[in-house]
Amino acid sequence: MLRFSGPVLPDGEVREFCVVDGRISHDVVAGAEAGASGWIVPGLVDAHCHVGLDANGAVDEATQEEQAVTDRDAGALLLRDCGSAADTAWIHDREDLPRLVRAGRHIARTKRYIRNYAHEVEPVELAEYVAREAQRGDGWVKLVGDWISRDDGDLAPSFPAEAFAEGIGAAHRHGARVTAHCFGEAVLPMLIDAGIDCIEHGTGLTTDLIDTMAERRIALVPTVMQLNNFPDYAAAGEERFPAYADHMRRLHATRRDVIMAAYEAGVPIYAGTDAGGVLPHGGIAGEVLELANYGFAPEDALGAASWHARDWLGWNSHLDEGAPADFVVYDRNPLEDLSVLRTPSRIVLRGEIVG
């Protein structure tokens, strides 16, 4: 039995509690072994990562384990795996690895996404594949909403509006929520009108769509560190697709205004690193710091990677009596200095000190 004490965020109330059988107990037992004291934060959440992927596609289980451990050691104890070509369900059975919410494998249009990443299908097949991934995953399905079209030389919707609507409807009938990769503008009205649950990246959002998202509580995971790579993507495509390159630069130039407009309108926003493709795992602190750099209040930037995100994904967001003992301890107040997120002093997962 371990004893912990200190201010507990988000409210900052000073508490003392024990961990018993992997859960929080406020019945503090005399003589319990000291675990740690400091500022205590409900386990961090990476709401958009890709355990099981690297730049070339699926990776083996040893690499998957390494990715998950890297996230865990950064304090990310709950991961929403936002599409993976590998079957990572085995991670559920490992008590020492983060809790994992899988979205199954990406579903993209034929020859319209990163090679070896997605099921590549035609519009008539979309609903069938969505239903399949809804049953394989943990309550989420990931669509590739837009990608570069060689015919257009620019970003374009992956599927027609009718196919998106049928696919999202199929997921909802199977009890799954749907999210989609979206860089550009054109695909967003189709997805929002079809009842999508979340948008990834969202750099093409406009004021009217932001208002609709806020009203319907459609989530946004902007992956703000990933957005910094848009100039590189533009340069890589410039020779063959100059319109695409120009478009990506414009999306990069307006990214902060767009994300802050969504934040100020009350769109639910959560922190996700997009790790596992070209980006390394373990970057959740950097994502929170970048949200704050955009203009998020510290409590909202951290909440997007902790208590708010845990609520959204259906996990206990407060360290109440009987709650799972998943939390991170820091030696100073993160709300006064978010950079402390890079150096947790203790990481507790399922009641065990893992870092």
C-alpha positions as CSV (number, residue, x, y, z in Angstrom):
1,M,0.0,0.0,0.0
2,L,1.4,3.4,-1.0
3,R,0.5,6.8,0.3
4,F,0.5,10.0,-1.8
5,S,-0.1,13.6,-0.9
6,G,-0.2,17.1,-2.4
7,P,-2.4,19.5,-4.4
8,V,-4.5,17.5,-6.8
9,L,-5.5,19.1,-10.1
10,P,-7.7,20.4,-11.5
11,D,-9.0,22.0,-8.3
12,G,-5.7,22.1,-6.5
13,E,-7.1,20.8,-3.2
14,V,-4.5,19.3,-1.0
15,R,-5.2,15.7,-0.4
16,E,-3.7,12.6,1.1
17,F,-4.7,9.2,-0.2
18,C,-3.6,5.6,-0.5
19,V,-3.5,3.3,-3.5
20,V,-5.2,-0.1,-2.7
21,D,-5.5,-2.8,-5.4
22,G,-4.9,-0.3,-8.1
23,R,-7.5,2.2,-6.9
24,I,-7.7,5.4,-4.9
25,S,-8.6,5.1,-1.2
26,H,-9.1,8.2,0.9
27,D,-8.9,5.9,4.0
28,V,-5.3,6.6,4.8
29,V,-3.7,3.8,6.7
30,A,-1.1,4.6,9.3
31,G,2.2,3.2,8.4
32,A,1.5,3.0,4.6
33,E,4.6,3.3,2.6
34,A,5.3,6.8,1.2
35,G,4.9,6.8,-2.6
36,A,5.4,10.5,-3.4
37,S,4.3,14.0,-2.6
38,G,3.9,16.9,-5.0
39,W,1.5,18.2,-7.5
40,I,-0.8,15.4,-8.7
41,V,-2.4,15.3,-12.1
42,P,-4.8,12.7,-13.5
43,G,-2.9,10.6,-16.0
44,L,-2.1,12.4,-19.2
45,V,-3.9,11.6,-22.4
46,D,-2.5,11.5,-25.9
47,A,-5.7,11.8,-27.9
48,H,-4.1,11.2,-31.3
49,C,-1.2,8.8,-31.7
50,H,-0.4,5.7,-33.7
51,V,1.0,2.8,-31.7
52,G,2.0,0.2,-34.2
53,L,3.1,2.5,-37.1
54,D,6.2,4.1,-38.4
55,A,6.8,6.0,-41.6
56,N,6.7,2.7,-43.6
57,G,3.6,1.1,-42.1
58,A,3.0,-1.6,-39.4
59,V,5.8,-2.4,-36.9
60,D,6.4,-5.5,-34.9
61,E,5.3,-6.0,-31.3
62,A,8.7,-5.2,-29.8
63,T,8.5,-1.8,-31.5
64,Q,4.9,-1.3,-30.5
65,E,6.0,-2.0,-26.9
66,E,8.8,0.5,-27.2
67,Q,6.4,3.2,-28.5
68,A,3.9,2.5,-25.7
69,V,6.6,2.6,-23.0
70,T,7.9,5.9,-24.4
71,D,4.4,7.5,-24.1
72,R,4.0,6.0,-20.6
73,D,7.3,7.4,-19.4
74,A,6.2,10.9,-20.6
75,G,3.1,10.6,-18.4
76,A,0.6,9.6,-21.1
77,L,-1.3,6.8,-19.4
78,L,-4.3,6.8,-21.8
79,L,-3.8,6.7,-25.5
80,R,-6.4,7.1,-28.3
81,D,-4.7,5.2,-31.1
82,C,-6.0,7.1,-34.1
83,G,-5.4,4.4,-36.7
84,S,-2.9,1.7,-37.0
85,A,-2.1,-1.0,-39.6
86,A,-0.9,-3.3,-36.8
87,D,-3.1,-5.3,-34.4
88,T,-2.3,-3.7,-31.0
89,A,-5.1,-5.4,-29.0
90,W,-2.5,-7.4,-27.1
91,I,-1.5,-4.2,-25.2
92,H,-4.8,-4.4,-23.3
93,D,-3.4,-7.4,-21.5
94,R,-0.2,-5.6,-20.3
95,E,-0.7,-4.0,-16.9
96,D,2.5,-2.0,-17.3
97,L,1.5,-0.3,-20.6
98,P,-0.9,2.6,-21.0
99,R,-4.6,2.1,-21.4
100,L,-5.3,2.0,-25.1
101,V,-8.4,3.1,-27.0
102,R,-8.0,1.8,-30.6
103,A,-9.7,3.2,-33.7
104,G,-8.7,0.2,-35.8
105,R,-7.0,0.8,-39.2
106,H,-7.4,4.0,-41.2
107,I,-9.9,3.8,-44.1
108,A,-8.9,5.8,-47.1
109,R,-9.7,6.1,-50.8
110,T,-7.7,3.9,-53.1
111,K,-4.2,5.3,-53.8
112,R,-5.1,8.4,-51.8
113,Y,-3.1,8.0,-48.6
114,I,0.3,7.0,-47.2
115,R,1.3,3.6,-48.6
116,N,0.8,0.6,-46.2
117,Y,-1.2,2.6,-43.7
118,A,-4.9,2.2,-44.5
119,H,-7.6,0.0,-45.9
120,E,-7.8,1.6,-49.4
121,V,-11.4,1.3,-50.7
122,E,-13.9,2.8,-53.1
123,P,-17.0,4.7,-52.1
124,V,-19.4,1.7,-52.4
125,E,-17.2,-0.2,-49.9
126,L,-16.8,2.5,-47.3
127,A,-19.7,1.6,-45.0
128,E,-18.7,-2.1,-45.1
129,Y,-15.2,-1.4,-44.0
130,V,-16.4,1.1,-41.3
131,A,-18.6,-1.5,-39.8
132,R,-15.7,-4.0,-39.7
133,E,-13.4,-1.6,-38.0
134,A,-16.1,-0.5,-35.6
135,Q,-16.3,-4.1,-34.4
136,R,-12.5,-4.5,-34.2
137,G,-11.6,-1.3,-32.4
138,D,-12.5,0.2,-29.0
139,G,-15.3,2.4,-29.9
140,W,-13.7,4.6,-32.6
141,V,-13.3,4.5,-36.4
142,K,-10.7,6.6,-38.3
143,L,-11.5,8.0,-41.8
144,V,-9.1,9.8,-44.1
145,G,-11.3,12.7,-44.9
146,D,-9.0,14.4,-47.5
147,W,-5.7,13.9,-49.2
148,I,-3.9,15.0,-52.3
149,S,-5.7,14.2,-55.5
150,R,-3.4,13.7,-58.4
151,D,-6.2,14.6,-60.8
152,D,-6.8,18.0,-59.0
153,G,-3.2,18.6,-57.9
154,D,-4.5,19.6,-54.5
155,L,-6.2,18.4,-51.4
156,A,-9.6,17.0,-52.2
157,P,-12.3,14.9,-50.3
158,S,-11.5,11.2,-50.2
159,F,-15.2,10.2,-50.8
160,P,-18.4,11.9,-51.9
161,A,-20.7,13.2,-49.2
162,E,-23.2,10.3,-49.6
163,A,-20.5,7.7,-48.9
164,F,-19.3,9.6,-45.8
165,A,-22.8,9.8,-44.5
166,E,-23.4,6.1,-45.0
167,G,-20.0,5.2,-43.3
168,I,-20.7,7.4,-40.3
169,G,-24.1,6.0,-40.0
170,A,-22.7,2.5,-40.1
171,A,-20.3,3.3,-37.3
172,H,-23.0,4.8,-35.1
173,R,-25.2,1.7,-35.6
174,H,-22.3,-0.4,-34.3
175,G,-21.8,1.8,-31.3
176,A,-18.6,3.5,-32.5
177,R,-17.7,7.1,-32.8
178,V,-16.0,8.4,-36.0
179,T,-13.1,10.8,-36.5
180,A,-11.4,11.9,-39.7
181,H,-8.1,13.3,-40.9
182,C,-8.9,16.7,-42.4
183,F,-6.3,19.3,-43.6
184,G,-8.4,21.3,-46.1
185,E,-11.7,23.1,-46.3
186,A,-13.8,21.2,-48.8
187,V,-14.4,18.0,-46.9
188,L,-15.4,19.5,-43.6
189,P,-19.0,20.4,-44.4
190,M,-19.6,16.9,-45.6
191,L,-18.4,15.3,-42.4
192,I,-20.0,17.7,-40.0
193,D,-23.4,17.5,-41.9
194,A,-23.1,13.7,-41.7
195,G,-22.8,13.7,-37.9
196,I,-19.1,13.0,-37.4
197,D,-17.9,13.0,-33.8
198,C,-14.4,14.4,-34.1
199,I,-12.1,16.2,-36.5
200,E,-8.3,15.7,-36.6
201,H,-6.1,18.7,-37.5
202,G,-9.0,20.9,-38.7
203,T,-6.9,23.6,-40.3
204,G,-9.6,24.2,-42.9
205,L,-12.3,25.1,-40.5
206,T,-14.4,28.3,-41.1
207,T,-16.4,30.4,-38.6
208,D,-19.8,28.8,-39.5
209,L,-18.4,25.2,-39.2
210,I,-16.7,26.1,-35.9
211,D,-20.0,27.4,-34.5
212,T,-21.8,24.2,-35.6
213,M,-19.0,22.1,-33.9
214,A,-19.4,24.0,-30.7
215,E,-23.2,23.7,-30.8
216,R,-23.1,19.9,-31.5
217,R,-20.1,19.3,-29.2
218,I,-18.0,17.9,-32.1
219,A,-14.5,17.5,-30.8
220,L,-11.3,18.8,-32.4
221,V,-7.8,17.3,-31.9
222,P,-5.6,19.8,-33.7
223,T,-2.2,18.1,-33.3
224,V,-0.6,21.5,-33.2
225,M,3.0,20.2,-33.3
226,Q,2.2,18.3,-36.5
227,L,0.9,21.5,-38.1
228,N,4.4,22.9,-37.8
229,N,5.4,20.4,-40.5
230,F,3.1,21.9,-43.2
231,P,5.9,23.9,-44.9
232,D,8.0,20.7,-45.3
233,Y,5.0,18.9,-46.8
234,A,4.5,21.8,-49.2
235,A,8.2,21.8,-50.2
236,A,8.1,18.0,-50.8
237,G,5.1,18.3,-53.2
238,E,5.9,21.6,-54.9
239,E,7.5,20.3,-58.1
240,R,4.6,18.0,-59.0
241,F,1.7,19.8,-57.2
242,P,2.3,23.5,-56.9
243,A,-1.3,24.2,-56.0
244,Y,-1.1,21.8,-53.2
245,A,2.1,23.3,-52.0
246,D,0.5,26.8,-52.0
247,H,-2.5,25.5,-50.2
248,M,-0.5,23.8,-47.4
249,R,1.4,27.0,-46.9
250,R,-1.8,29.0,-46.6
251,L,-3.2,26.5,-44.1
252,H,0.0,26.8,-42.1
253,A,-0.1,30.6,-42.1
254,T,-3.7,30.6,-40.7
255,R,-3.5,27.6,-38.4
256,R,-3.2,29.6,-35.1
257,D,-6.1,31.8,-36.0
258,V,-8.3,28.8,-36.9
259,I,-7.5,26.8,-33.8
260,M,-7.9,29.8,-31.5
261,A,-11.3,30.6,-33.1
262,A,-12.4,27.1,-32.3
263,Y,-11.1,27.4,-28.7
264,E,-12.8,30.7,-28.2
265,A,-16.1,29.4,-29.6
266,G,-16.1,26.6,-27.1
267,V,-15.3,23.7,-29.4
268,P,-14.1,20.7,-27.2
269,I,-10.4,20.5,-28.0
270,Y,-8.1,17.7,-26.9
271,A,-4.3,17.3,-27.1
272,G,-2.8,14.7,-29.5
273,T,0.7,14.4,-30.8
274,D,0.2,12.4,-34.0
275,A,3.1,10.3,-33.0
276,G,3.9,7.1,-34.8
277,G,4.2,8.2,-38.4
278,V,6.9,10.8,-38.9
279,L,6.8,12.1,-35.3
280,P,8.3,10.4,-32.3
281,H,6.3,9.1,-29.3
282,G,6.5,10.7,-25.9
283,G,5.7,14.3,-27.0
284,I,2.6,15.0,-25.0
285,A,4.3,17.8,-22.9
286,G,5.3,19.5,-26.1
287,E,1.8,19.4,-27.4
288,V,0.4,21.0,-24.2
289,L,3.1,23.7,-24.3
290,E,2.3,24.5,-27.9
291,L,-1.4,24.8,-27.1
292,A,-0.5,27.3,-24.4
293,N,1.8,29.1,-26.9
294,Y,-1.2,29.5,-29.2
295,G,-3.1,31.2,-26.4
296,F,-4.9,28.5,-24.4
297,A,-5.2,29.2,-20.7
298,P,-2.8,26.9,-18.8
299,E,-5.7,25.0,-17.2
300,D,-7.3,24.4,-20.6
301,A,-4.1,23.4,-22.3
302,L,-3.3,20.8,-19.5
303,G,-7.0,19.8,-19.2
304,A,-7.0,19.0,-22.9
305,A,-4.3,16.4,-22.1
306,S,-5.7,15.2,-18.8
307,W,-9.1,15.6,-17.0
308,H,-11.1,16.9,-20.0
309,A,-9.7,14.3,-22.4
310,R,-10.3,11.5,-19.8
311,D,-13.9,12.5,-19.5
312,W,-14.3,12.6,-23.3
313,L,-12.9,9.1,-23.6
314,G,-15.0,7.7,-20.8
315,W,-12.4,7.4,-18.1
316,N,-12.5,8.8,-14.6
317,S,-11.1,12.3,-14.7
318,H,-10.8,13.0,-10.9
319,L,-8.9,11.0,-8.4
320,D,-12.0,10.3,-6.3
321,E,-12.6,7.4,-3.9
322,G,-12.4,4.1,-5.9
323,A,-11.1,5.7,-9.1
324,P,-8.4,3.9,-11.0
325,A,-5.0,5.0,-9.7
326,D,-3.6,6.5,-12.9
327,F,-1.8,9.8,-12.1
328,V,1.4,11.7,-12.5
329,V,3.3,13.6,-9.7
330,Y,5.3,16.7,-10.4
331,D,7.6,18.7,-8.1
332,R,5.9,22.0,-8.8
333,N,2.6,23.4,-10.1
334,P,2.1,22.7,-13.8
335,L,-0.4,25.5,-14.1
336,E,2.3,27.9,-13.1
337,D,5.0,26.3,-15.3
338,L,3.8,23.8,-17.9
339,S,7.4,22.9,-18.8
340,V,7.4,20.8,-15.6
341,L,5.3,18.3,-17.6
342,R,8.6,17.2,-19.3
343,T,10.0,16.0,-16.0
344,P,7.5,13.9,-13.9
345,S,8.8,12.9,-10.5
346,R,6.5,9.8,-10.3
347,I,4.2,8.0,-12.7
348,V,1.5,5.7,-11.3
349,L,-0.4,3.4,-13.6
350,R,-3.0,0.9,-12.3
351,G,-1.7,1.7,-8.8
352,E,1.9,0.8,-9.6
353,I,4.9,3.2,-9.8
354,V,6.1,2.8,-13.4
355,G,8.4,5.8,-13.6
